[in-house]
Amino acid sequence: MERLAGSKVWAEYNAAQATRSVRPLCLDAMALAGPGNGRQAIDLGCGAGKETLALLIEGWRVHAIDSLPGTRERLLAIVPPAKDRFLYVDMRPFEDIRGLPEADLIFAGYSLPFIHPKDFGRIWRMMLDSLRPAGVIAVNLFGDRDSWADVAEWNFHTEAAARQLFDGLKILKLEVYDDDGQSFRGPKHWHIFDVIARKS
């Protein structure tokens, strides 16, 4: 993503995501959370809708959040008609959300790092408050060695600070990726924490 991750950049990014597979972090979280069986999931920053669709197919009700214009239409275009009644599309920016439905699974794939640091703490607490007992949360966080870490409008964490976010939860998976690679806009150094945790 560019430093100025505006609607045009996100729209191009989502279009490029149309052919990718469901993110392994989401699949792992679904496996750990157990069958959907009509339970509630939240997809924070649903983007192209890959994970939203996977959750719906596995029997989850999904509260999908993304403020990019056209999100509702994009999701309804890929969701089978029999599943659309289990989907709620929330097009508010994260910063405008003051509450979330209670959920058994929360997935935030590459969305939380783009929240302004002044808003991140409140949004994080809101997410944890909405997670039901024994619920599973799965997120990607950016580390302090990421090549975008000088962007003041985004948030980054040391590994210790990332672990501290999950105090009181049981960490089921924490993987660190710290290497050069490619982004949508070209080469960069990635420093990412992939975390799955369960609420007591």
Secondary structure, 3 states (H helix, E strand, C coil): CCCCCCHHHHHHHHHHCCCCCCCHHHHHHHHHHCCCCCCEEEEECCCCCHHHHHHHHCCCEEEEECCCCCHHHHHHHHCCCCCHHHEEEECCCHHHCCCCCCEEEEEECCCHHHCCHHHHHHHHHHHHHHEEEEEEEEEEEEECCCCCCCCCCCCCECHHHHHHCCCCEEEEEEEEEEEEEEECCEEEEEEEEEEEEEEC
